[in-house]
Structure formats: C-alpha cells, structure tokens
Amino acid sequence: MLDIHRMSPGEVDAFASIWVPWLESMGRTPEAEDFAIMRDPASYYCGTGGEVFFATLDAAPVGAVAVKGPGDSGFEFCKLVVTEAARGHGAGRAFVEKCLAYAASKGGPALYLQSFKALDAALGLYRRMGFRDAAPPPEMTVLARTEVIMAMNT
C-alpha cells in the first residue's frame, strides 16, 4: 500500500539515495545547493515554512518531495522523485495533491515548480492537474538546470 507522510529523521538518507541517482540518470549534475539540502532537507525546507513528504510502498522507500516557502507569491514544490517501483501507483499525483493541500492550508496563493523538458510524463501530469507556464516569482532561486517554470493557484 502507498503511504505519503511527513519525512521522519530516519528517512533523510533514503531521500538522498533516491533523488541524487535519479537526477544523474536524467543527465543532470547535482548543484552545490542540492548536496547541502540532501544533508538536512527538513531544516532547509521546514525552516522556510515548508515541509518534506516521503512515500513508502509496502514499507519500502519509493519517493520524496519538498515544499519550500512561503514567499509573497506562494510556495514551491521541489525535488519530487518517484522510483520505478512506485510508478503506476499514483505516487506522483499524490505528492502534487499533498503539496497543493499544504500550500492552501498555509494560505499560499500559488504553488510553483521548476523542471526540465526531458520530463514529459511529469510535465503532462502537472498540466492535467492545472499547472500552467509561469514567470518565476521574485523570491524564487532559479536553478541552472531549470527549463520550465509552472504555477497553479491554490
């Protein structure tokens, strides 16, 4: 059974062990900021008023996502990754819905994301859910690998 929950301290290493290899498999190099975040994602995201969510499937770690914010423009979800084992179980959609609900519960006017064009399936999911291309808000740190910025009102 798929379970989406707040990341526990014991899941920090699993987050990095899922996310870094996935990024590298996409032909992207983790940036210095990425490695700093992976050492302590809860402090980095929760320290901005955000949250880190983790997914398990039958108790095995299968994904993670973080919500960063708030800025005046809203929240941003970051580092969303779902392993091959979890694809087809609705984890990606469940993560996005969890992030939208979190941003709305905190009064965020919008939820933003950064991505790259090679992620056709993810971009398609975001569009079907109502995300649209957007300019980055002033408080967003746009990563060097970013090719697409999208947003949805919460």
C-alpha positions in Angstrom: 0.0 0.0 0.0 1.2 3.5 -0.9 1.7 5.8 2.1 2.6 9.5 1.8 3.7 11.1 5.1 5.9 13.8 6.6 9.5 12.6 6.3 11.0 11.2 9.5 14.6 11.9 10.6 15.3 8.2 9.8 14.3 8.8 6.1 16.8 11.5 5.3 19.4 9.2 3.9 16.8 7.4 1.8 15.7 10.8 0.3 19.2 11.4 -0.9 19.7 7.9 -2.1 16.6 8.1 -4.3 16.9 11.7 -5.5 20.6 12.1 -6.4 20.9 9.0 -8.6 17.6 9.9 -10.3 18.9 13.4 -11.2 22.1 12.0 -12.5 20.1 9.4 -14.6 18.5 12.4 -16.2 21.9 13.6 -17.4 21.9 16.4 -14.8 24.6 17.2 -12.3 23.5 18.0 -8.7 24.4 21.6 -7.8 26.2 22.6 -4.6 22.8 23.6 -3.1 21.4 20.1 -3.8 24.1 18.4 -1.8 23.6 20.9 1.1 19.8 20.2 1.0 20.3 16.5 1.0 22.3 16.6 4.2 19.4 18.1 6.1 16.2 18.5 3.9 13.9 19.0 6.8 15.8 22.0 8.2 16.2 23.5 4.8 12.5 23.3 3.8 10.8 23.4 7.2 12.9 26.4 8.0 11.2 28.3 5.2 7.7 27.4 6.4 7.6 24.4 4.1 7.6 20.6 4.6 9.2 17.4 3.3 7.0 14.4 2.4 8.1 10.9 1.8 6.4 7.9 0.1 6.7 4.3 1.0 5.1 1.4 -0.9 4.6 -1.7 1.3 7.1 0.0 3.8 9.9 0.4 1.2 11.0 4.0 0.4 9.8 5.0 -3.1 9.7 8.7 -3.3 10.0 12.2 -1.8 9.0 15.8 -2.4 9.6 19.0 -0.6 7.6 22.2 -0.3 9.6 25.5 0.0 8.1 28.8 1.0 6.5 30.9 1.7 7.3 33.8 -0.4 4.9 36.6 -1.2 3.9 34.7 -4.3 3.4 31.4 -2.7 5.1 28.1 -2.2 7.3 25.9 -4.5 7.5 22.2 -4.6 10.9 20.8 -5.2 12.9 17.6 -5.5 9.9 15.4 -6.5 11.0 12.0 -7.3 9.3 8.6 -7.6 11.2 5.4 -8.1 10.4 2.9 -10.9 8.9 0.6 -8.3 6.2 3.2 -7.4 5.3 4.4 -10.9 1.8 3.5 -11.8 0.7 3.5 -8.2 -0.3 7.2 -8.2 2.6 8.5 -6.1 3.4 11.5 -8.4 -0.2 12.7 -8.4 -0.5 12.0 -4.6 2.6 14.1 -4.0 1.4 17.0 -6.0 -2.0 16.9 -4.3 -0.3 16.8 -0.9 1.8 19.8 -1.8 -1.2 21.8 -3.1 -3.2 21.0 0.0 -0.2 22.0 2.2 0.2 25.3 0.4 -3.5 26.0 0.6 -3.6 25.2 4.3 -0.9 27.7 4.9 -2.6 30.5 2.9 -0.2 30.4 -0.1 -1.8 32.0 -3.1 0.0 29.7 -5.6 2.3 26.6 -5.9 5.2 26.8 -8.2 7.6 24.2 -9.6 10.8 24.1 -11.7 11.5 21.3 -14.1 13.2 20.4 -17.3 11.8 19.5 -20.7 13.0 15.8 -20.7 10.4 15.0 -18.0 7.5 14.7 -20.5 5.4 12.4 -18.2 5.8 14.7 -15.2 5.1 17.9 -17.2 2.0 16.2 -18.7 0.7 15.3 -15.2 1.3 18.9 -14.0 -0.6 20.3 -16.9 -3.5 17.9 -16.5 -3.7 18.9 -12.8 -4.0 22.6 -13.8 -0.4 23.9 -13.7 0.5 26.5 -16.4 3.7 28.0 -17.6 4.7 31.0 -15.4 7.4 33.5 -14.9 9.4 32.9 -11.7 8.3 34.9 -8.8 10.9 37.4 -7.5 11.8 35.2 -4.4 12.4 32.0 -6.5 16.0 30.9 -6.8 16.0 29.5 -10.4 18.4 26.6 -10.7 20.9 26.4 -13.7 19.2 23.2 -14.9 15.7 24.8 -15.0 14.0 24.9 -18.4 10.3 25.1 -17.3 8.6 27.0 -14.5 4.9 26.4 -13.8 2.4 27.5 -11.3 -1.1 26.8 -10.1 -3.3 28.9 -7.8 -4.1 27.2 -4.5 
